[in-house]
Amino acid sequence: MTGVPASAAGGTSSANGAPASAGSGAASGGAPSGAMSGSASGGVPSGGVSAAGASGEVESGVPGGPKPARGAKVVAAAVNQASVWNIANFLTMLRLLLVPGFVALMLADGGYDPAMRSFAWAAFAIAMITDLFDGHLARTYDLVTDFGKIADPIADKAIMGAALICLSSLGDLPWWVTVVILGRELGITLLRFLVIRYGVIPASRGGKLKTLTQGVAVGMYVLALTGWLATLRFWVMAAAVILTVLTGLDYVRQAIVLRRQGIAERMAASEETEA
């Protein structure tokens, strides 16, 4: 233990059998200001406490102990930076890279080649599947990073937006559907940032169902379907649009409630401070 007198440690002695002595510096309240070198306290090996150079900085693994030396801070920063390269962020970057490939496949040969549309569907399906896994992996294995927080929603909106715009450009999907879905997604994202000072709006079950329904509906429109499958995809897209609007309104309600609660808590805290 650093900074604890030898008497408090039950008569701890140094490695050469001499009484443990405090390093240079004034003592306050009988506690040495320096660090004990080469001694053990309460059975703790002396390697757990070491002096860091001539500056007298102390490295300690004890919680609440002295701060690590400057070199340790640099190493810790390097480790945190390296953690950006993890499987969750890799899947997010893969989804971003799939966007231009998806667009090229969708618009190849005028956008009506069944084979190219099938390849485009495969790219879209991979993007949707990685969207399900990257967030789960990040939360489960503590791989959440600032990069992931920013890149993940961008990747989600990019692949869905690209698919909707391509479908509307080809005349397969009405533009108003694209405007409603993209307007809702961008609006809710902006709303989250506006109320983040009061708290975080959690993802609801309805929102997750909306995302799944949107993915299935858009995927069916990407494929060159005919007959009853073409009719089915119309109704799936209709359900996706309804869920998009309803969940969007619910998020707006949550944002209003969250903002009111945050303002009320701030006012109460301010009144307590003044009192």
MIMI-758377 format. One record per residue: x, y, z of N, C-alpha, C in turn; residue in one letter. Coordinates in steps of 0.001 Angstrom, whole numbers, plus 524288, in hexadecimal, padded with zeros to 5 digits. Layout:
BEGIN
XYZXYZXYZa
...
***
This chain:
BEGIN
8035A7FB508000080000800008000080371804CF80000m
80236808A97FCFB8056780D517FC72803C58116680070t
807B3813C5803038068E818188068C8049E8165980BCCg
805058113D80D638033380F618127A807E480E82815E9v
8083A8109181AA480CB780FEE81E0C80D8C80A3B81F4Ep
8128A8090D8209B813E3803A6821DC81103801C0826A4a
80FFE8053682A5580D3E803A682F16807B48020282DF4s
805358045E829E07FFD18030B8289B7FF797FDF1825BCa
803D07FC22823AA803C37F740820BF805977F2BF82404a
805917F34682913806FD7EEFE82C7C80CC87EE1A82CA4g
80FE37F26482CA1815877F1E382D1B818017EFCC82833g
8168C7F1C8823AE818C27F01081EBC81E7F7F18781E76t
821A87EDFF81C838273F7EF0981C07828D87EE9581675s
82D507F1098152082F387F0F280FCC831E37EBD480EBFs
833A17EB1D809D2835AF7E61D8083083ABF7E4C180AF0a
83E007E8A480C98842F87E79180F268427B7E73381507n
83DD07E7168170D83CE47E66E81C9B83CE97EB7181FA4g
83E3C7EFDD81D3F83E3D7F4E181FF3838C47F70182011a
837947FA398240A8324F7FC7A8244D831287FF9481F65p
82C4F7FF4481DB682ACA8022A8190282ACC807EC81A2Ea
82CE980AED8169082D3B810998175682A7E81353812EFs
82888817DD813FD825BC81AE78100B829A881D9E80C98a
8280881E9E8078E82B5A82173803E682B858272880542g
82E1982A26801DE82EB382FB3802D0829828326480295s
82904836B2805868241E839A98059282212839DE80B08g
81ECD83DEC80C0B81CAD83EBB8113D8184583B0781235a
817958399781730813488361D818B780EE28396181ADCa
80A28837B9819C38058D83A7D81BB28025C836CE81EF3s
801C0837FD823F47FE9E834AB8276B8014C82F868286Bg
8067F82F55828308094B82A8E82954809AF826EE824BDg
8077D828598201D807B5824FF81B8280BF6826E6817F4a
80F9C823A58163C813D482548812D8811AB8271580DAAp
8141E82B3680B728124C82D32806758149B82A3E801F1s
818E78276E802A181B5D8248F7FE688190981F357FDDBg
81B7081BEC7FA7C819A0816A57F99881D84812E57FBDEa
81BC780E937FE5F81F3C80A9180067821598077B7FBDEm
82673806617FBE5828D8803627F7BB82AC37FE427F9DFs
829D77FA3A7F6E582BBC7F50E7F82C829727F2DB7FD1Ag
824D57F4787FECB8227E7F27E8039281D637EFD98025Ds
81BAD7ECAC80615816957EA2180591813257EBF8809F0a
80E107ECB3808D380A747EE8B80CCD805BE7EB0680CC8s
804E67E8508113F8004B7E4EF811A78007E7E08280DC8g
805287DEBC80C60805937DA51808D78055C7DBC780324g
805247E0E7801CB804F27E29A7FC5F80A727E2D97FA4Bv
80BC07E0667F5E9811047E0877F3D9812BC7E6047F2BDp
817E37E6D07F34D819EF7EC0B7F2858197C7EDC87ECE5s
818EF7EA237E92D8185F7EB987E3AD813647EE737E28Dg
80F877EE527E62180A8D7F1017E53280B0B7F6C97E5BEg
80F427F8B77E85280FFF7FE497E91B8155F7FF9B7E736v
815EA803207E39081B09804847E18A81B6C80A4E7E0A1s
8202680C697E14D82108811F07E048821BC812AE7DA82a
81FAA816DE7D84B81FEE817E77D2B3823C881C3A7D1B5a
828B781AD87D10982CAF81EB47CFA282DD6822637D40Ag
830D88266E7D2B88328782A327D6A482E3A82DDB7D846a
82A0982E127D54B825D4831B37D69E822CB82FF07DB53s
8235382AFD7DCDA8209F8291D7E17D81B12827857E079g
8196B827347DB6F8141E825697DA40813B681FA87DBA3e
80F3181E0D7DD7F80E78818C47DF6080A5A8160B7DC23v
80B76811437DA958079880E0A7D7ED8055D80A447DBE5e
80046809EA7DC077FDCB8066F7DFCE7F91F803DA7DD5Ds
7F87E7FED07DE5B7F3E97FC067DC577EF697FC357E012g
7F0107FEDD7E4A07EBEE7FF287E8897E7F4803397E6E4v
7E2EF801E37E6B47DEED805B87E5377DF2380A6C7E8CEp
7DEC280F057E67E7DEDF813D27E9907E4518157F7EAF9g
7E858812917E9527EDB9813DE7EA877EFC0818177E6F5g
7F4E1819007E7307F73381D167E3FA7F66981C0E7DE38p
7F683820247DB1A7F5B081FA87D5837FA7481D1B7D2FAk
7F9AD81A397CEA97FE0E817BA7CC1A801B481BAB7C9AAp
80674819EB7C89880A5281D5A7C644808AC81EE57C0CDa
80B69822C77BEA1809F0824CD7B98980A418209D7B556r
80E2681D447B59D80EB0819197B1C980A15815697B1D6g
8080A814447B6908038A810CD7B6EE7FEC08133A7B464a
7FE32818667B4D57F9C581B087B2637FA0E81A937AC79k
7FED281B1B7AA597FF7E81AB07A4B97FE13815397A2D6v
7FFC4811457A5C97FE9280BDE7A4637F8B880AE97A49Fv
7F61E80CEF7A8C67F07280C3B7A9427ED9280EC47A4BCa
7EF50813717A3237ECD88161779EBA7ED81812F3799BCa
7F225810977990F7F31180D677946C7EF85808AA7945Ba
7EEA580642798ED7EB36801BD7993F7E5A18033D797D7v
7E3C8807BA799F27DE7F8097B798C27DDD980A9C792F4n
7E1DF80CE5790917E19780E0C78B0A7E1788090A787D0q
7E49880524789777E4C6800367869E7DF9B7FD4C786EEa
7DC957FE3D78B177D7A77FB7678BC07D3A67FCF678799s
7D4AA8011E7849D7D125802887805F7D0F27FE2A77C54v
7D5487FB6B77BB17D5887F73D777D37D3807F22D77A3Dw
7CE617F1AD77A5B7CBED7ECF377C707C7E67EAF477890n
7C5CE7E65C779AF7C2477E3C2776037BD4F7E6E177517i
7BB5B7E98A779257B6897EC95778837B7617F112774B1a
7BB9B7F3FB775527BCBF7F84B771C27BE187F65376C4Dn
7C07E7F1AB76BFE7C1A27EF66766DF7BC987EE69763DCf
7B8A27EC50766867B39F7EB57763F37B1067F07376249l
7B1947F47F7657A7AF627F998764147B2077FBC875F36t
7B7367FB6975F017BA0C7FD5475A697B8C67FA1B75591m
7B8057F4F67564E7B6747F1A7751E27B13C7F37874FB0l
7ADA07F4EA753257A8827F6C6751617A9027FBDB74E4Ar
7AC827FF3C74FFE7AD668041D74D237AFAD80309747B9l
7B3477FF4F747737B5BA7FE097426B7B1EA7FB6273EB2l
7ADED7F8D7740C87AA157F63973D807A6797FA0D73AAEl
7A60A7FED173CA07A2538029773A657A389803C8734B0v
7A84E80579733517A9478069472DBE7A8CB801BF72A4Bp
7AA5A7FD2872C4C7A9BD7F85F729407A4097F7177284Eg
7A0D47F7F072C4479B377F6FA72BBE798DA7FA8C72795f
79A427FF8F727C27982580349723F2799BF801CC71E6Cv
79EAE8004371DB97A0867FEC07188379D927FA0871678a
79C9A7F63D719DA799B47F19671837794037F2D6716FBl
791A67F64571A1578C267F7AB7193A78B637FA747140Cm
78F027FDCA7128D78E5D800FE70DD8790F07FE9F7090Fl
793507FA097099B795E07F78C70522791DE7F617700EEa
793567F70B6FC0978FE87F5C56F79178A877F8406F819d
78A707FD0E6F9D9785837FFE16FA487824F7FE866FF0Eg
7843E7FB0470255781917F9B57072F77D817F56C706B0g
77D4F7F2CB7023E7793E7EEDC7018777B737E97D70022y
780627E8A570136782C17E38570055781BE7E02670528d
77EAC7DBF87048E77D6A7D8B570924782337D69F70BF5p
786467D5407091A78AFE7D32870B8A78DA67D75A70EDFa
78E2E7DC1670CBE790AA7E05770FAF78D607E1DD7146Am
7884A7E1A8713BE784E27E2E67182D785797DEC771C75r
786637D9EA71AE97872E7D5D171ECF78C417D6B0721D3s
790597D84671F0E7954C7D980721B1794A37DE3E72544f
791987E20772376790947E69D726AF78DA27E51572BA5a
789F07E18072B18787107DF9B72FAC78ABD7DCEF73381w
78E7D7D9E573183792407D73E734E8795737DB3E737FEa
7971F7DF667356279A1C7E37C73819796BF7E62773C3Ca
791D97E73273AE578E497E9A373EA078D467E61174344f
78C957E0FA7423E78B977DD3274677790447DCD774A25a
794FB7DCCC747FA799AC7DCA374B42799F07E17874EBBi
798A97E5FE74C70798C27EAD474F73794D07EAA9753EEa
7902C7E8A3752EA78C397E852756F878DC47E47975B47m
790317E021759C1791CB7DC3775D9C796257DE6276113i
799EA7E10C75EBF79E207E350761E679C047E78876591t
797CD7EA1D763EB795627EE0876750793417EB7D76C3Fd
7915A7E6A576BCF78F457E3E57705C7939A7E22E77414l
798327E0FC771E879C457DE9E775167A0237E28677769f
7A15C7E6C8774A47A5917EA28776917A42F7ECC277BBBd
79F617EE9D77C3A79DC77F1037812A79DA47ED197859Eg
79BBE7E8607847979B867E4477887D7A1057E2CB78A52h
7A49B7E230786AD7A9FC7E0D6788177AC8A7E52E78B45l
7AB937EA0F789BA7ADF37EE7678C7C7AC1E7EEBC79221a
7A70E7EDD27930D7A5027EE157985F7A6837E95079B8Fr
7A67E7E4BA7991C7A7937DFE679BF87AD3C7DF8279DA8t
7B0CE7E0F579A307B6627E05C79B457B91F7E58579C7Ay
7B6147E97E79DE97B8397EE8E79F797BBCC7F0C179B40d
7B9D27F0EE796787BCC67F2F77920D7BAA07F82D79025l
7B79C7FACC793747B54C7FFCC791FC7B985803F5791ADv
7B9CF806AD78D4A7BDA580AD978C857BAE680FAF78A6Ct
7BD8C8141578AC47BB5B818E8788AA7BA998187B782BCd
7BE47815EC780287BDC88152677A7E7B8D68120F7793Ff
7B7ED80DDC77C347B35280AA977B417AE4780D9777C2Cg
7AE2C810E1780377A976813DF7815B7A8038178077CDAk
7ABEF8198277A1A7AAF581D1B775C87AA1981A28770AEi
7AD768163D76FAD7AD598139276A9D7A8AF80FEC76A0Ca
7A6FF80D6C76E507A2C18099A76DE779DAE80BFD76BE2d
79BAB8104876E30796DD8128676C047978B8149E76681p
79C40816927654679D388187475FF279CD7813F475C16i
79F3780F7B75D7879F0480AED75A067996F8090575951a
796648091675D88790EB8076075D3078DD580AC575960d
78E4C80FE275A1878B5B8137E756C978D56813607512Bk
7926F8127375076794AD8129074B36792A080E1A747D6a
792A780952749E6790F5804E0746BB78B168050D745C0i
7880B8068D749AD78263806E2748F2780FF80B6374550m
7839280FD7746077828A81455742A7783FF8133E73CFFg
788718109E73C3B78A1C80F54736E97863280BBD73445a
7843C807E2737217807380434734EA77B5B8070273377a
7795E80A3C736F87747080CF1735F1774EB810B27315El
779268139E7312F779D88176E72CF377A6F814A6727B5i
77D6581051727AA77DF580D5B722CB778B280B3C720F9c
7759E809107248D77088806E07231F76CE080B1872112l
76CDD80FAA723877697C813E3721AC76B678160971C78s
770878163A71BC0772AF81823716C477144814857124Bs
770F280F877136776F9380BB670F5E769AD80B3870E94l
766A280DEC711DC760FC80DB97116175E798091371407g
76178806267171975F4D80193719C075C7E802F771ED1d
75DB48077D720FA75B7A8090C7260875A0A80ED0725C9l
755558104672780753CE815D0727607578C8192F72A94p
7588081DD6728B075C1E8216072B5F75A1F822E6730C3w
754FF8232E73176752FA824CB7368775462820D373AC8w
754C481BCF7395475658817D473D1975BFC818CD73ECDv
75F55819E973B06764D781B0D73C3B7654781FDC73FAEt
7623E823E373E7676275828B5741867609D827C874722v
75C69824CC747CC75A5E823BB74D0975E57820B17504Dv
7609081C8D74E137642B81940751057693581C307524Di
76B9181EA374E637707F8216474F5776FAA82635752C1l
76B42828E1751FD76A1C82D6D755427698B82BE675AF0g
766EF8278E75BE176649825AC7614476B8B82438763A3r
76ED28214E760B5773DA81F8A762CA777638242276412e
777CC827D87608877B2A82C5B76174778F882FD3765C6l
773CF8305D765E377164833A3769E5772248317276F58g
7717F82C547700077228829E977529777DF82A1C776D9i
77B6D8296C7732E78103829D97747E7824682F4F77678t
7804883345773D17811E838A57758477E958399B77ACFl
779F58376C77B977772F838187808A77A46835C178513l
77CB0831477843177FE282EDD7884B7845683273789F7r
786CB835007862978B1383889787727892783D5A78A5Df
7847483F297891678265843DD78B91781208430379152l
77F6283E4A792BD77DC583D4479822781CE83A1F79B2Av
7866F83946798DF78A48835F779B7F78C328386D7A093i
78BAC83D9D7A10F78D3F840317A5EF789A983EAB7AA76r
784F783CEB7A9347814A83B557AD49781428356D7AE23y
78331832837AA657834482CD87AADE7834182A557A584g
783408252C7A57E783708222A7A0A577E2981F9479FAAv
77C3F8201B79AE17776681D8279966778BD817E5797E5i
777038140C79ADF7787580EA1799AA7757E80C95794EDp
777DE808CC79257775478064878DE5770D5802DE78FEFa
76C408038778DBB767AC8009E78F7A766F57FBAD78C39s
763937F83878E15762607F38278B1975FD47F4E1785E5r
75C887F8F17860D75A137FAA67813775E177FC8C77D47g
762277FF4077F3A7663F8011A77BBC769467FC9E7794Eg
76A527F89477C7176D1D7F40C77A57769BE7F12377657k
764A47F0B47777A7611A7EE32773C1760C37F15D76EBCl
760D07F67D76F47760BE7F9E976AB27658C7F9027674Ck
76A177F8B2769BF76EF17F7DB766D576ED37F2AC763EBt
76CEF7EE9C7669276C9B7E97976415768D07E98B75F82l
764437EC017604A760567EC2F75C26762457EF547577Ct
764DE7F3AC758987671A7F6CD7545D76B0D7F3A67513Aq
76E767F0CE753F97726A7EDBB75147770117E99174DC6g
76C0E7E6D974FC77697E7E2CB74CA9766C67E531747F2v
763FA7E97E748C3761077EBF37448B764A87EDFA74043a
768BA7F0D1741D976C5D7F2F473DF576F287EE8A73B1Ev
7709B7EA6B73E0B773267E5F973B8D76FB17E37173776g
76A977E30F7387D766F87E0C6734B17666E7E44272FE5m
766C27E96C730AF7667A7ECF272C3276B797ECE172900y
76FDB7EBD772B86774D17EB83728A6774B47E6E4724E0v
772817E2877268D772027DDFE7231E76DF57DF0A71EDCl
76EDB7DCC571A5676B2F7DD67715FB766C67D96C71694a
763347DA9771A2C75EF17D6E971B4D75A3D7D7F5717C7l
7574C7D3ED716CB7528B7D461713A574E3A7D11B7162Dt
749787D1B97142A7451B7CE9A7160B743917CFE371B9Bg
7423B7CBDB71EA0740437CCB2723EB744877CEBC72795w
749747CD947265E74DB87CFAB7299574E167D59A72907l
74D067D78E7245B74D007DD347238F7488C7DFBD726A5a
7440E7DCFD726E973FAD7DEFA72A07740FF7DECC72FDBt
743827DA9B73185744EF7DA0D7370C748AA7DE53738BFl
74C767DF9B73577750387E39C7370E74DA87E8F0737AEr
749707E9DF734BA7468D7EECB735557445B7EF3C73AD9f
742087EAF773CD073FAD7EB1A741FC743DD7EB397464Cw
7483A7E8B97455C74C7E7E8FF7492A74E967EE9874981v
74F217F11E74503750E67F68D7450D74CDD7FA14747A3m
747DE7F908746CB743C87FC18749577443B7FBA474F48a
7452E7F6E775136745E97F61F756D674ABB7F8FF758C2a
74EE37F8FF7559E753B17FBBD7571D752C78019B7578Da
74FCB803C1753DE74EAC809617540474B6F80ABE758D6v
747878078575A07744408088875EA47478080858763A0i
74AD1804597642474E33803F6768BA752128087C768F8l
753D580A357646D7577C80E9D76444755018137C7668Bt
7502A8148B764FD74D768193B766E274C15818B976CACv
749FB8144576E437484A81399773AF74CEB813D07777Dl
7511A8111277631755AC8112D779B3758338168E779BCt
757E98194F7755575A0481E9C7753B7570982234778E6g
751E6821CD778E274EB6824F377C7274FCA8238578227l
750AC81E707831E751D981CB8788787570E81EF078A59d
75AE681F21786E675FF6821627885D75F6D8273C78981y
75C29829D97868775B4082F697878D758D18302578CF3v
7550582CC678E377529982D087936B756AA82C21797B6r
759F68282C7970775DFE8271979AED761C482BAD79B85q
7630982E2A7972C7669E8329D7975C764398372279A67a
75F2A838207999E75C8783C6179C6C75C6383B447A244i
75B0C836607A3B075AE7834E77A93E7604B835457ABA5v
7643D8336C7A8E0769978338B7AADD76B6E839267ABA9l
76A1A83C927A81576BAF8420B7A891768F98449C7AD3Br
763F2843917ADEA7611E845DC7B25776360843F87B786r
7648A83EE67B7E1766D283CD57BCB176C2683F347BDBBq
76F4283FC77B9A87746E8420B7BA537742F847AA7BC29g
7709B84ABC7B9E777004850327BB8476E1D850867C125i
76A5F84D217C29C7685884D1E7C7F676CA184BB87CBDBa
76FDF847DB7CA937741D8465B7CE1A7781D84AB57CEADe
7794784D6C7CA7C77CFC851C47CAC677AD8856367CE1Ar
775D6857597CD737737985B877D0877736885A1B7D656m
7723F855247D78B77236853667DD01777A7853B37DF4Aa
77B99852287DC5B780F48526C7DE3B782A68581B7DEFFa
780E685B847DB9078241861087DC1F77FC2863717E0EAs
77ADC861EE7E21177840863F67E6A977ACE861F67EBB0e
77C9285D1A7EBA677F4785B067F03A7847285DCE7F12Ce
7872285F137ECE278C1A861CD7ED5E78B4A8674E7EF93t
7875186A097EDBB7863986F527EFA47847F86F367F54Fe
7819086B077F6E177FBC86AB27FC4378457869857FFF8a
***
